[in-house]
Amino acid sequence: MSTDQSPLHLARRRAVQALAATGAAALLLAGCGSSGSSDKGSSGKGAASASGSPAADAAGGSGGKRTVKDATGKAVEIPAEPKRIVTLTQEDLDAVLALGVKPVGITNGQGLNEPPAYLKDKVQGIPVVGNLLQPVMDKVIAAKPDLILAGDMQDEQMLKQLREITPATLVTMAPTDDWKLSFRGIGNAVNKLEQANKVITDYDAKAAKAGGELGANKGAAVSIVRWNPTGPSWMERKQFASGVALDMGLTRPKAQDKDGNAHTPALSLEKINEIDGDWLFLSTLTDDGKAALKDVQSKPAYQELGAVKNNHTVTVDGSVWSTRGGPLAADAVIGDIGKALGAK
């Protein structure tokens, strides 16, 4: 069977794929309010206004229930005012904490066997129910959740088990979602959409203000790199930490000025010049990654980087800088950049 591979056909196909991804990402915001709903922002009308897209059809529940569509388009009935929330990703945890909601169960941070350090003081005493997107079902059951926020989980068998614990299990983000859209969707799910919108408005103002206080480093080209055991990967423009830097008015080095929300494959030493910039922010997620970074720092190829020669390298927390992020992580990135680049 032949396929049309003409440039026009490929362009149209890419446009359709992008539109589909955006539509899926906005679905969680297309919730429908019903009895028991106390936040006007949780209604289908309010959610549609927040996402800029029409509300999806959803039937209102009764007895303090609401129906929302999650990031996959699945209609899910959830409590109008959830009281016992379990979060299965760092991003879900970040989001609910930013909204003043204390969950009853959480998972460890990305690449960690404990909650992420930047949230540690906020999660004292909260039971850990497993690792990132790898919940232990008995521990989830023990938490007695009335709402499970399942991040970008794609394991259908695991989702089935979670929905047996509570049907109110939401996939909260699609693969191409940015953190602000996911956060608004989570805000809608916990009936705090108006508060979520304010958090984002405050973040935008803070990022712009912090970027304006960087003195000679205003508009600097910042390289954002995660060091893996096999080499460095730089982050694309729409990846979380990169987006925060751009919101601050910073730029990306020419080699890294690429659209996308992921990171490159690990680079060889021959291509290490791609990670150079006015400033170089380095993170790791594993002990093997830390060892690989330490090893390369003694090699000429690394020492010849402009950022290294100028002493413009900054080591940052990979569980913040290498994730999909949330408002609390965004605040941490702003703080790291301001501390390193701010006018002295």
Buried (B, 14 or more C-beta within 10 A) or exposed (E): EEEEEEEEEEEEEEEEEEEEBBBBBBBBBBBBBBEBBEBEBBBBEBBBBBBEBEBBEBEBBEEEBBBBBBBBBBBBBBBBBBEBBBBBBBBBBBBBBBBEBEBBBBBBBBBBEEBBEBBEEBBEEBBBBBBBBEBEBEBBBEBEBBBBBBBBBEEEEBBEBBBEBBEBBBBBBBEBBBBBBBBBBBBBBBBBBBBBBBBBEEBEEBBEEBBEEBEEBBEBBBBBBBBBBEBBBBBBBBBBBBBBBBBBBBBBBEBBEBEEBEBBEBBEEEBBBBBBBBBBBBBBBBEEBBEBBEEBEEEEEBEEBBBBEEEBBBBBBBBBBBBBBBBBBBBBBBBBBBEBBEEE
